[in-house]
Each structure stands twice: as structure tokens, then as C-alpha cells.
Amino acid sequence: MTKIKLIASDLDGTLLTSKKEITPRLYQALKKIDEMGIYFVPSTGRPFGSLPRDIKDLPFLKYVITSNGASVYDAQENYDIVQNFLTPEAVDITLEIAKELPVIIEFFKDGKAYIAKEVFDDLSPYHLTESHIHYIKTTRIPVQDFFGEIERNKSALENINLVFSDMELRKQTWDFLQSKDHASVTASSPKNIEITSKDATKARALEKLCQVLGIQRENTLAMGDGDNDLPMLQFAGVGVAMVNGEEHVKNAADLIADDCNDFGAAKILEQIIEQKGVLE
């Protein structure tokens, strides 16, 4: 039996439905978890500024792991309690190849996501879905001098995100960037590559937050579906993968939850509630 004191959960494909929503059933479970004194910590590849309104509006939201662990943000006091930036050298190595590719390049800084204005104005070459275009248009800040802005802020970047339409090119780029061993290379979707500091993973961010809160790792539960969630699931006392998740993530999990569109996360929370904070 495991006494749960903190629940860290990925958002897209895990906590949220495919429509990026929190269902009323899930909201009630989250509310009850909070009333039981269990911390609920969203853990996402998104910067804080790109969190869905459903998450930001949670009245009991306290801590958020963002940008794949580059930041642990105190949402009530409005400051980062943990920051892990890319090194300038890692930025240079990443951009040396990324600039030559037919991909969307984004960077995250101070909880916000930035994109080149010319790309923002014309996304047609990148073969995006309507929902992805809407996501970019509503969460990204267009920058006129994009690479100049990166250069001026090279020591304060949380993340560089590359979005691909050619999956073979993505695989080649993934292998190349990993071979450089200059940063953490992961992904939150099948079409992107996310580059963060080697110290910036969801697992390390969760570990540091547990130290701040005085919570042992065995008293944590983590839920996720993607490659960027894997270290967090392996760190937590209980790792839960969604049935809609990637196979290698499911193979590493302690439990498999139902699909994100079938109340998977809510059912796990309800089990903890019914057992008064204990998961068997």
C-alpha cells in the first residue's frame, strides 16, 4: 500500500481530454484530492503562459512543473521556485542544425512561448491540423527579429521546440541531437522535438519540489502518456501510464489508466479518494 501525498500529472493526452478540457467528473475528483491535503501538480511541456484556461482557473492550483521541468512555478505567489535554463552552447548546437530545417522553431522564456513573425503569419507550409494552428495562434508570441531575440536571451531559455511535418526528418534530427549530448532531447507529441537543459526533466523538477515540500518519492504518484513523462513515472512511487500512451511508457508504468477520453485520470483519483489517500 502507498500513502499518496502528491500527484503529478501530464496534461495533454493524460489529464485533459482530446478537446483539452477538464471534465466535471475530473474537476470534482481534483477538488476532493485537494480537500484531503494531497498536492496536485500539473506537469507539462508547455510554458506557464500556454497552460489551458481550465488549469489556470483551478482555485486550488499551487505548483506547476512547466517546460518539461525547466521551471517549477508557484502559481499563487507568481514566481519560479526552480529554474533550469539551456546553456548558451546548447542553444548554439541546436540552432546550428534547426536553422537549416523546414520546421517551426519556438523558444520558451519566462513562461511564454515565442515564434518568428513570418512563420506565425503563414503556417501553411507546415501541414498542421486546424487545432494545432489554433493552439499556435492563441499561445505563441510572434517576434520580428526571432534569432536576434534568441541571441539576446541565450542564457535564459527554458526550452527550444521544433515542430516537424516530415517524420523521417524528425527521426534523423532526433538521433543527431541526442548524439551531441548537449541537452535533454524529448517530445510531448509525435511531431515535435523539445530541447531543454540536461537538468530539466519532469522527474528532476518533481524531485526538487518534493524536497521543498518534505515529501518522500514513495509518497508520490505520476501520470503521463509520452516520452517526456517517462522519467517522472520512473521516479514516482507509483507511475501511471494512460492506455492511449506510447508503448515504452506503458511498459515502464506500475499501472495503466483508461483513455484520457474515458475518464482515465479521474478513475485513478477516485480510487485514491475511496481508499482515503492510499493506493493498493
Summary of the structure (lengths in Angstrom):
residues: 280
radius of gyration: 18.2
end to end distance: 4.5
largest distance: 54.7
contacts: 969
relative contact order: 0.19
helix: 43%
strand: 24%
